[in-house]
Amino acid sequence: MEITVRKNDLVKELALVQGIVERKNSIPILSNVLAEARGNEVRISATDLDVSLRTACPAQVASEGSITLGAKKLYEIARSLPDSDVRLKVLPDSWAAIECDRVHFKMAGLPREDFPALPEGKGKGGIEVPGEVLRDLIARTQFAITAEDARYYLAGALLLLEPEGVSMVATDGHRLSYARRKASLKLSEPQRVLVPRKAIHELARLLEEEETALYQQVDNHLVFTVGGRMLASKMIEGQFPAFEKVIALTGDKVVALDRERLGTAIRRVSLLSSERSRAVRLSLGAGKLDLAASSPELGEAKESLSAEYAGDPVEIGFNAQYLLDFLGVAGTAAVSLELKDADSQGMLRPADAGETDYRYVVMPMRL
C-alpha cells in the first residue's frame, strides 16, 4: 500500500475516530485504526466492538492495500506535520513509513487480519432524517442518559421515527428529557430503537456539518450514514420506561421565568449547596420565587426572583445541575415551571415551544 493524501484531510478524518477508540484496552488491535487504500481514497475505520466508525478521504493511490496503526499516535503525528501532502507507505512486517516534506516517521502497526469485521450498511433502503432535526433532539436529551452501565436499558436514548416526526427520550431515573420535531419521513410504520450513549455522542459530532442522516437497521446493529461516513452500533436490548405517562403529568402551579436570570440565580445559590447532593430549594409564592441552598460545612445562600404568580405557595427541592442542564439548551428567553407539591415531579418547558415540543421532568429531592 502506498498513498499520498492532503494533511488537513487526513487530520480531519483521524480526529473523528478518536472518540471510538478505547484508550485502555486489553485487546491491542482495538487501539488501532484500519487504513485501507482503494480506488481514489483511503478509508479509515475504528471500533470498540460495540460502536464502529468508517470514514474516508481523497488520496492518490499508487498501490492498494491496508494496515492498522495506533489511532492516537497516528493522529498526533498527522497533526504535527507541515501543511503539505503526506505520503504513507506500508513496509514489510506491518511497519509504515510516513513522510511529509523533510519529516520522516517509521511506525509499527499490526496485521490487517487481526482487525474485527465491521457491519456494513445495506445498499438500498433506509430512512432519511434531517440532520438539523437530529442535532436539536440530541442536544436536548443526551445529558439525561444515565452514566451507570449496570442500568443498561437506560444507557442510551430512545429514538422514535414516525411518518410525521422524530422524537428522542432519555432518562437516568432522576430526570427525563423528551423532545419531538415535526418532519416528513418516508417509512411505512413507526420505528422505536434504543441508541447507546456513545453512539449518540459520536452521531452528534458527525452531524455538525451535515444536512441529512440515513438510518438503517442491519441485523442487530443500528447504522447511520452521515456525509459518506458510516456509524454503526449494537442495539440495546431492554425495555425503556413508559415515558408517555411521565410527560403527560402536569402541575397546577405554573409560572413563567426569565431563563438567564433563573440560571444565574441557581448557579450563584448552588455555590453553597452540598457538594454531594447539589440541592437547591425553590419556594414559589405570591409574586416571587425564592431560591436557597445550605451546607453545614459551607454556609447558606438565598436569592429572590420576581415572578407573575398568584397561586398557592409550594416549596420543593431539586438538584441544581439538573435544572442548569435544561436551561442550557431550552433555547428561549423564558421558561415555564410547573409544580404540584413538594413530593411530586416538576416539569420545565420553553415558554415558546417553537418547532420543538420539549418537556423536561425532574424528580424532587428531600431537603
Summary of the structure (lengths in Angstrom):
residues: 367
radius of gyration: 24.7
end to end distance: 65.0
largest distance: 79.5
contacts: 1181
relative contact order: 0.11
helix: 24%
strand: 44%
